[in-house]
Amino acid sequence: MQTLKPLQDILKKNLKILFVGTSPGVRSSKIGHYFAGKSNVFWKLLYESGLTPVRLFTEKDQKLIEYNFGLTDVVKTPTRSTTDIKYGHTLNSTNRLNKLLEKFEPKIVAFVGKRGFQIYNQRLNEKYKYGYQGKLNNIRIYLIPSSSGQSYRDTKYNEKLHWYKLLKLYSDRV
């Protein structure tokens, strides 16, 4: 069996939005690119919401930096499902992400999915609503629905698109 590897962060200083996934999926880990699951609609949502002017694909994830966007994950260990994440990983993950935020100072951090935000906050049973969550220092925290195909029981495509469009409007004002 092939060893799964974490994904390389896509970062630079003062990003407009840093998108934070929960953890790399199996396919993403195998090919080395973000949001690569066959049913993942992240790239489609970015384009259809107006966040990117062209439709990007997983193999071109590095191009996000051209739009002043970056990518990372809360938990860097690849998993088949977010239910596979062990609590022991989470505290180190929160500390690692806080150090990245302090160093790179993005204007907005957009958590892609509630589970990653729960893990980041160390509140695994907390019920969060999508949208603006507040500030961490001068960084605005925003929560958008997961783009994973496994998340359709929580939000349908049009609901996801609605929240990505709201993120676009919010980021235009920041």
N, C-alpha and C positions, 0 to 999 in steps of 0.2 A: 504494500500500500504506500502511496506517495505521502511524504510528510507535508503537512499543511504549514504554510509560512505566513507571518503577518505581512500586511501591506505597508509599503513605504508611504509616510505622510507626504502630502502635497501642500506645502506651506511657504509663505513668505510674510514679511512684516506688513502690518496694517491692511490685511485683507478686508474686503467689504463684507464677505460672508465666509465663515469657516463651517462647512457642513460636517457634522459628526454622526457617523453611523454607530450602531451598537457594537457589532463585531463583524469581521470579514466572514462571508459565507465560504463554503467549500469551493465553488467555482471561482470566486474572486481570488481566493488563496492560490488555487492551481494556476490561474493565468496571470496573476499579479496585478489585477486592476479592480477598481472599486465598482460596486453595484452591478456585478456581472451575472447574477442569477437570471435564468432564462425568462422568468416571470417578473423580474424587477423592472419597475417603470420609472426609476429615478431620472434617467436621461430624457425620457419623453416628457416627464413633468417639468423639468427645467426649461425645456423648449416651449412647451405649450403654455406655460405660465408667463413667458416673456423674460425669465431670468437670463436665458442665453438666446442670442439672435439666430443661432443655428442649432440643429439637432446634433448633439455629440453622442458618442457611443463609448462603451466601457473601455475599449482599447485606446481611446483618445482622452482618458481621464486627466492626463497632464495638461491638456489644453484649457482646463478650467482656470488655471492660473492667469491666462490671458484676459479673463473676465473679472479678475481680482477676487476669485473664489478659491478656496482650498478644501482639502479633504483629510479626515482622520477618523478614527474609531474610538469609542470609549474603552472598549476591551480590545487589545491588539491580537489576542489569541483567536484564531479562526474557529468557528463553530458551525455545526449543521443547522442549529436553531438557537434562538436566544434563550430557550429553556435549558440549553446545555451549559450556560455560563455558571460557573461556580462562584459562590460568594467570596471566596478567598482571593479571587482575581480583582474584585471590584474596588477595594480600598486603594491598592496600588494604581489602578486605572484612573481613579479620581485624582490622585496626586500627580500622576503623569500628565493628565489633561490640564490640570491647573497650572503646571509649570509651562506647558506649551502656550496657554492663553497669556500668561504673564510675559513670556518671551516675545511672542509674535503679535500680540495686541490686535486681534481682529475687531472690527466694528460690531459685527453681529456673529454670534455662535448659534447655528441652527441645528438642533438635535433632530435627527431623522428617525423618529419613532419614540414612543413613550418609554419603552423598556430601557433604552440607553440613557434617557434622562433620569429614570428611577435609579438606575445603577450609579450614575454620576452623583446624584444627590444622596446616595446611601439610604434611600427610602423606597424599598422594593415593593411595598404594598400601597404606596401613595397613588391616588387617582388624580391625574393631571388633565387639564384641558389644553387644546392646541392654541397657539398664538404666543404673544409676548409674555415672558415669565418674570421679567425684572432685569436688574443689572448686577454684574459682578465687577466691581471697580467701574471702569467706564465701558465695559463690554456688555452689549445688550444680548440677552438670552431669549431665544425663540424656539418654539417646539412645533414641528410639522409632522404629519403622519408618516409612518414607515412606507417606503416604496416597495417593499418586499411583496411578492405574490402571496406569501403566507399571511399577510395582514388584511386581506379583504373582508374578513369577518368583523374587523374593527371599523374600517372605512372603505367605501367603494371608490372607484377611480375618480368620479366627479367630485366627491368630497375631498379627496387628496388634492386634486387640481385647485379647488377653491382655496385651500390653505397655502399652497405654493404661490398662487396669485396674490394672496394677502401678504405673504413674505416679500414678494416683488414690490408691492406698493409700499410696504414698511421700509424696505431697504432703499428705495428711491428717496425717502424722506430723511434718511440718516446721513 
